[in-house]
């Protein structure tokens, strides 16, 4: 299961620490990008969580006061951008170590 959250710049440090401080959530795949790297104007950070349903539910609870969960098209757009970036990075490493 995947979920995308937007965290305002001021709340980022606290939100990140709480996610990584939770034993269940921290074992999931957590990808964080700032707004400029995903070509968005609103200042803040996008957090993509990919993992077990229970961990995503826990992350929602942890972030309920500090982040907004993105839905539908907005979430799919961010997931697509991040996955494309990661794929490009993996291709680059393959070319180097090929």
BABA-805891 format. One record per residue: residue in three letters; x, y, z of N, C-alpha, C, O in turn. Coordinates in pm, whole numbers, padded with zeros to 5 digits, always signed. Atoms other than C-alpha are relative to their C-alpha. Layout:
BEGIN
alaXYZXYZXYZXYZ
...
***
This chain:
BEGIN
unk+00084-00117+00000+00000+00000+00000+00090+00124+00000+00196+00125+00062
unk-00074-00125+00007+00120+00353-00076-00086+00114+00050-00208+00115+00033
unk+00068-00122-00044+00032+00686+00080+00099+00115-00016+00219+00099+00004
unk-00083-00119+00018+00161+01037+00009-00053+00109+00094-00173+00133+00102
unk+00034-00107-00092+00168+01318+00264+00077+00126-00038+00190+00118-00086
unk-00068-00128+00016+00251+01687+00230+00017+00060+00139-00078+00071+00216
unk-00032-00059-00130+00424+01846+00529+00058+00138-00024+00153+00155-00102
unk-00053-00135+00011+00478+02218+00560+00140+00004+00060+00174-00072+00150
unk-00140-00012-00039+00838+02325+00607+00019+00009+00152+00109-00054+00208
unk-00012-00022-00144+00784+02432+00969-00025-00127+00082+00027-00140+00193
unk+00036+00121-00074+00645+02093+01072+00080-00122-00042+00062-00231+00014
unk-00072+00113+00059+00884+01876+00873+00087-00077+00100+00077-00199+00108
unk-00093+00067-00092+01146+01802+01140-00072-00088+00100-00033-00203+00123
unk+00077+00075-00098+00893+01692+01396-00069-00121-00064-00067-00231-00009
unk+00071+00109+00069+00692+01484+01146+00097-00112-00037+00067-00230-00017
unk-00100+00099+00040+01004+01310+01016+00049-00079+00121+00060-00202+00116
unk-00048+00068-00121+01131+01233+01366-00103-00098+00055-00067-00207+00101
unk+00104+00090-00051+00797+01084+01468-00016-00122-00088-00038-00232-00037
unk+00011+00116+00090+00780+00863+01157+00115-00098+00023+00094-00218+00040
unk-00117+00087-00017+01134+00732+01196+00013-00051+00142+00084-00149+00166
unk-00004+00044-00139+01085+00700+01571-00096-00114+00030-00086-00177+00135
unk+00095+00109-00021+00801+00451+01531+00059-00129-00058+00099-00133-00174
unk-00061+00126+00043+00924+00092+01511-00065-00060-00124+00006-00106-00213
unk+00070+00059+00114+00658-00028+01265+00016+00085-00125+00052+00034-00230
unk-00004-00089+00116+00652+00274+01035+00141+00013-00055+00160+00016-00177
unk-00138-00021+00046+01029+00314+01020+00055-00118-00081+00154-00103-00152
unk-00044+00117+00077+01064-00037+00873-00058-00003-00141-00027-00093-00219
unk+00059-00008+00133+00863+00065+00565+00090+00085-00089+00186+00145-00043
unk-00073-00087+00092+00992+00241+00257-00054+00142+00014-00173+00166-00009
unk+00038-00139-00016+00986+00615+00324+00090+00083-00091+00212+00084-00076
unk-00073-00087+00093+01087+00853+00045-00047+00142+00022-00167+00169+00024
unk+00034-00139-00027+01101+01225+00109+00063+00088-00107+00180+00073-00141
unk-00046-00096+00100+01130+01500-00151-00050+00139+00038-00162+00155+00087
unk+00049-00136-00022+01115+01876-00115-00080+00045-00121-00076-00018-00227
unk+00093-00045+00104+00870+02074-00323+00070+00027-00133+00013-00002-00238
unk-00067-00033+00126+01127+02188-00580+00040-00124-00079+00042-00120-00202
unk-00041+00121+00072+01239+01835-00663-00117-00072-00066-00097-00157-00153
unk+00118+00057+00066+00882+01739-00755-00077+00109-00077-00192+00091-00116
unk+00052-00110+00082+00822+02071-00933-00132+00057+00050-00224+00082-00028
unk+00119-00061-00061+00563+02208-00690+00041+00131+00064+00153+00144+00113
unk-00031-00133-00051+00545+02569-00574-00018+00012+00152+00058+00083+00217
unk+00027-00012-00143+00402+02525-00224+00119-00057+00079+00155-00173+00063
unk-00118+00042-00074+00698+02510+00016-00033-00107+00103-00126-00094+00183
unk+00018+00109-00093+00726+02189+00208+00060-00128-00055+00141-00126-00147
unk-00057+00130+00034+00803+01821+00177-00111-00101-00029-00218-00099+00032
unk+00090+00109+00034+00631+01523+00018+00061-00129+00052+00178-00158+00027
unk-00045+00126-00057+00657+01192+00199-00080-00113-00064-00203-00118-00053
unk+00062+00118+00060+00585+00872+00009+00031-00119+00089+00148-00153+00110
unk-00015+00120-00081+00528+00571+00231-00053-00118-00079-00163-00113-00135
unk+00038+00121+00072+00515+00227+00075+00024-00116+00095+00138-00145+00133
unk-00018+00110-00095+00449-00066+00303-00130-00067+00037-00230-00060-00034
unk+00114+00076-00050+00209-00275+00504-00116+00093+00034-00096+00207+00077
unk+00119-00079-00032-00148-00153+00551+00001+00052+00143-00034+00167+00168
unk-00001-00038-00141-00107-00148+00928+00097+00115+00026+00069+00204+00105
unk-00099-00106-00017+00204+00070+00903-00050+00132-00060-00025+00239-00004
unk+00055-00121+00062+00029+00316+00670-00106+00061+00091-00113+00183+00107
unk+00101-00050-00095-00261+00341+00916+00067+00069+00118+00021+00173+00163
unk-00073-00058-00112-00013+00409+01195+00062+00134-00040+00060+00229+00038
unk-00059-00125+00049+00163+00676+00984-00107+00109-00010-00081+00225+00024
unk+00111-00097+00005-00173+00845+00924-00029+00058+00138-00052+00178+00153
unk+00026-00043-00138-00227+00859+01298+00113+00091+00049+00087+00195+00110
unk-00116-00078-00043+00124+00990+01363-00001+00140-00064+00032+00239+00001
unk-00009-00125+00075+00095+01261+01097-00129+00082-00003-00133+00187-00067
unk+00131-00064+00012-00269+01363+01150+00001+00149+00033-00079+00223-00023
unk-00004-00141-00039-00177+01697+01312+00107+00081-00073+00112+00203-00060
unk-00110-00073+00062+00126+01783+01101+00011-00014-00151+00093+00054-00213
unk-00010+00021+00144+00066+01663+00746-00139-00023-00060-00234-00060+00008
unk+00124+00024+00074-00203+01641+00483+00023-00118-00093+00117-00118-00173
unk-00011+00112+00091-00255+01310+00308-00059+00040-00134-00170+00092-00142
unk+00047-00032+00134-00285+01356-00066-00082-00116-00053-00055-00232-00021
unk+00090+00103+00053-00554+01168-00252-00006+00008-00152+00037+00106-00213
unk+00035+00008+00141-00648+01063-00605+00111+00048-00092+00225+00003-00082
unk-00092-00044+00104-00478+01248-00891+00125+00064+00059+00236+00040+00011
unk-00114-00068-00061-00256+01461-00669+00101-00102+00055+00221-00087+00035
unk-00088+00106-00054-00116+01152-00493+00065-00078-00113+00185-00105-00109
unk-00055+00076+00113-00073+00962-00820+00107+00079-00073+00207+00021-00116
unk-00100-00085+00065+00116+01257-00971+00132-00004+00077+00238-00022+00017
unk-00121+00000-00082+00362+01270-00681+00066-00138-00002+00189-00147-00015
unk-00055+00136+00006+00406+00890-00679+00072-00021-00133+00182-00075-00137
unk-00061+00015+00133+00476+00897-01053+00132+00075-00013+00228+00021-00067
unk-00123-00080+00006+00735+01175-01022+00111-00066+00081+00224-00079+00032
unk-00102+00062-00086+00918+01005-00734+00048-00132-00060+00168-00159-00060
unk-00041+00128+00059+00916+00664-00902+00084+00020-00125+00178-00056-00151
unk-00080-00030+00120+01047+00816-01225+00141+00044+00041+00239+00003-00021
unk-00131-00044-00049+01330+00987-01032+00082-00120+00048+00201-00130+00019
unk-00072+00116-00052+01421+00663-00858+00042-00095-00111+00150-00154-00104
unk-00033+00084+00114+01413+00470-01184+00119+00058-00077+00208-00016-00119
unk-00111-00067+00069+01643+00725-01348+00130-00017+00078+00235-00041+00020
unk-00118+00018-00084+01883+00702-01054+00052-00143-00010+00173-00165-00019
unk-00039+00141+00010+01884+00321-01074+00064-00026-00136+00162-00099-00144
unk-00057+00017+00134+01950+00336-01449+00141+00059-00005+00231+00002-00067
unk-00131-00063-00004+02241+00571-01384+00102-00087+00071+00215-00100+00024
unk-00090+00089-00072+02396+00336-01130+00031-00124-00084+00143-00175-00082
unk-00023+00117+00086+02349+00048-01373+00101+00031-00108+00183-00054-00142
unk-00094-00039+00104+02539+00238-01640+00142+00012+00055+00240-00018-00013
unk-00132-00017-00062+02822+00313-01397+00060-00136+00034+00177-00162+00006
unk-00052+00128-00049+02853-00038-01252-00027-00116-00096+00024-00226-00076
unk+00046+00095+00099+02698-00224-01552+00085-00114-00021+00054-00200-00104
***
